[in-house]
Amino acid sequence: MTTSKQPTQSLTTFLRGVPVFGGLEGRSLEHLIDLLEEKVFAPGETIFFEGELGRTMYVLREGEVEVARKATNGHSTPIVRLGPGETFGEMTLVELQPRSATVTVTQRARTYSLNNMDLYHLYRDDNYAYVIILQNICRMLSRRLRKADSRIVEFLATPGAKRRSAAASKSKSGSAARARRR
């Protein structure tokens, strides 16, 4: 991984098209640019691992990354591939939980990172930018939740899915009951 600063003109144009920063203009956008750190990752490099603590969100300028989660059997399952203009890691800016997925570079990636202290500086120095960014993150998370809900409904509507779901619930509730008896 390498780090550097980017010329402001082209970065401004790029960031205006990134949904998380939608609505930022003028001084607010300039302030954000001052906080961002450019990082370049090689193919095969892991940006972060599921379960580790994180306080940084990334915006993908170039390249591609794969987001994957571990299944209950321990195998890694790819969820999505992200490209330029997409963000990842933003959940750690709004909740104090470990990373929910592993992100690995599939094509050389250039990113801009924003960490929790950067977000705090926006809160302190540019409340408008802070509110806009958090609002946009909430909108994005809401869209993802709706999409996940739709996928769950589709899965449960497939033959055999209800039996698998009921068996999994029964297994979990049985484990909880056994744990309470101990």
Secondary structure, DSSP 8 states (H G I E B T S, - for coil): -EEE---HHHHHHHHHTSGGGTT--HHHHHHHHHH-EEEEE-TT-EEE-TTS---EEEEEEEEEEEEEEE-TTS-EEEEEEE-TT-EESTHHHHS----SSEEEEEEEEEEEEEEHHHHHHHHHH-HHHHHHHHHHHHHHHHHHHHHHHHHHHHHHTSTTHHHHHHHHHHHHHHHHHHHHH-
